């Protein structure tokens, strides 16, 4: 989290020390999934840059081969440069395929992270509800009504 904050020149957050001297750390569940999503996007950008550089190199090589093909004077040179151009076009297509694969993989990773965030949020809501119900249950047991585990039958003689 702090690494990402630093990238945007924002203040870091490390929690604080409570009055009793105990550290109060940042709530990891609030930022771990968005941080992971940021990392997925950052890694994808780096991989895309590598693929883009590779495609540009291949395109330059293809352009040089096309230029050589246009100035070829013998049938064997034409055939040779035609094969080079065909091979480079195939390599460029493979790079495009790798970009599409990266795009889909990144999308799936982000879907997984979004689901993880939703599960975390739901677990926290359930935890809060459970604590509330526990407090209500504990409070009801202090009422002067007898045993809370046995139903009271109103109007029934004992």
Order of alpha helices (4+ residues) and beta strands (2+ residues): alpha-beta-beta-alpha-alpha
